[in-house]
Amino acid sequence: MTNIIVVDDDPTNTELIKMLLEMEGYNVTPCYDIAQAKTAAAPDSDAFVIDCNLARGANGLHLLYAIRQGETDAPSDTIVIMTSGDYRRETDALKLGAQKFLLKPYLPNDLTDLLNQLLTQDGTIG
């Protein structure tokens, strides 16, 4: 089964994304901060969906950097989709190695279609 880690400090948003992705057949681990996400990261993590702006001034880009630098147990080339309500975060997210950036609010199908496309290209599914 494909394992997705969703990182967002808004519990309602996180649970909605979790439900949406589970309906697509994914195994989803919700995380509400960077520490939880680092703990959840595992060698069988297939993708992350990370919000840029987290509670208490935390920045999801720091988690992206940690993944790419091998500072988590997830593979350093794990698929990462960054999300934010601030379009100015896109350039930084892509420079740090995010495959894609979604500007909030986005349509639910935008996320699932994007994940399906990236995971299929990666060979993780399909």
C-alpha positions as CSV (number, residue, x, y, z in Angstrom):
1,M,0.0,0.0,0.0
2,T,1.2,3.5,-0.8
3,N,2.1,5.5,2.4
4,I,1.5,9.3,2.4
5,I,2.4,11.6,5.3
6,V,0.2,14.7,5.6
7,V,1.7,17.6,7.6
8,D,-0.6,20.5,8.5
9,D,-1.3,22.2,11.9
10,D,-5.0,22.6,11.1
11,P,-6.7,19.4,12.4
12,T,-9.8,19.9,10.2
13,N,-7.7,20.4,7.1
14,T,-5.5,17.4,7.9
15,E,-8.5,15.1,8.6
16,L,-10.2,16.2,5.3
17,I,-7.0,15.5,3.3
18,K,-6.6,12.2,5.1
19,M,-10.2,11.1,4.3
20,L,-9.8,12.2,0.7
21,L,-6.6,10.3,0.2
22,E,-7.9,7.2,2.0
23,M,-10.8,7.2,-0.4
24,E,-8.2,6.9,-3.2
25,G,-6.7,3.8,-1.5
26,Y,-3.7,5.5,0.2
27,N,-2.5,4.7,3.7
28,V,-2.3,8.2,5.4
29,T,-0.4,9.3,8.5
30,P,-1.6,12.7,9.7
31,C,1.0,14.9,11.5
32,Y,0.4,18.3,13.0
33,D,4.0,19.5,13.4
34,I,7.5,18.8,12.1
35,A,8.5,16.6,15.1
36,Q,5.6,14.3,14.5
37,A,6.4,14.1,10.8
38,K,10.0,13.3,11.4
39,T,8.9,10.5,13.8
40,A,6.4,9.2,11.2
41,A,8.9,9.3,8.3
42,A,10.0,5.8,7.4
43,P,11.9,4.0,4.7
44,D,8.5,3.0,3.2
45,S,7.2,6.6,3.1
46,D,6.1,7.2,-0.5
47,A,5.1,10.9,-0.4
48,F,4.6,13.9,1.8
49,V,2.0,16.6,1.6
50,I,3.4,19.5,3.7
51,D,1.9,22.9,4.5
52,C,4.5,25.6,4.5
53,N,3.0,27.6,7.4
54,L,2.8,25.6,10.6
55,A,1.9,26.6,14.1
56,R,4.2,28.5,16.4
57,G,6.2,30.0,13.5
58,A,7.3,26.6,12.2
59,N,8.0,26.3,8.5
60,G,7.2,23.2,6.5
61,L,10.2,24.1,4.2
62,H,12.5,23.0,7.1
63,L,10.9,19.6,7.0
64,L,11.4,19.5,3.2
65,Y,15.1,20.4,3.7
66,A,15.5,17.7,6.3
67,I,14.0,15.1,4.0
68,R,16.3,16.1,1.1
69,Q,19.4,16.1,3.4
70,G,18.7,12.6,4.7
71,E,17.9,13.8,8.2
72,T,14.7,11.6,8.4
73,D,14.2,7.9,7.9
74,A,12.3,8.6,4.7
75,P,14.2,8.2,1.4
76,S,15.8,11.6,0.5
77,D,14.1,11.4,-2.9
78,T,10.6,10.8,-1.5
79,I,7.9,12.7,-3.3
80,V,7.1,16.0,-1.6
81,I,4.2,18.3,-2.5
82,M,4.2,21.6,-0.6
83,T,1.1,23.7,0.0
84,S,0.5,27.2,1.1
85,G,-1.9,30.1,0.9
86,D,1.0,32.3,0.0
87,Y,2.1,32.1,-3.6
88,R,5.5,33.6,-2.7
89,R,6.5,30.3,-1.0
90,E,6.5,28.4,-4.4
91,T,9.9,29.4,-5.5
92,D,11.6,28.4,-2.2
93,A,9.7,25.1,-2.2
94,L,10.8,24.2,-5.6
95,K,14.4,25.3,-5.1
96,L,14.5,23.1,-1.9
97,G,13.4,20.0,-3.9
98,A,9.6,19.9,-3.8
99,Q,8.2,18.2,-6.9
100,K,5.1,20.4,-6.9
101,F,3.5,23.3,-5.1
102,L,-0.2,23.7,-4.6
103,L,-1.6,27.1,-3.8
104,K,-4.4,27.0,-1.2
105,P,-7.3,26.7,-1.6
106,Y,-7.0,24.0,-4.2
107,L,-9.6,21.6,-5.5
108,P,-9.4,18.1,-3.8
109,N,-9.0,16.5,-7.2
110,D,-5.9,18.6,-7.8
111,L,-4.1,16.9,-5.0
112,T,-5.2,13.4,-5.8
113,D,-4.5,13.8,-9.5
114,L,-1.1,15.2,-8.8
115,L,-0.2,12.4,-6.3
116,N,-1.4,9.7,-8.7
117,Q,0.7,11.3,-11.5
118,L,3.8,11.6,-9.4
119,L,3.6,8.2,-7.8
120,T,3.0,6.5,-11.2
121,Q,6.1,8.3,-12.6
122,D,8.1,7.2,-9.6
123,G,7.0,3.6,-10.1
124,T,5.5,3.5,-6.6
125,I,2.0,2.6,-8.0
126,G,0.7,1.4,-11.3
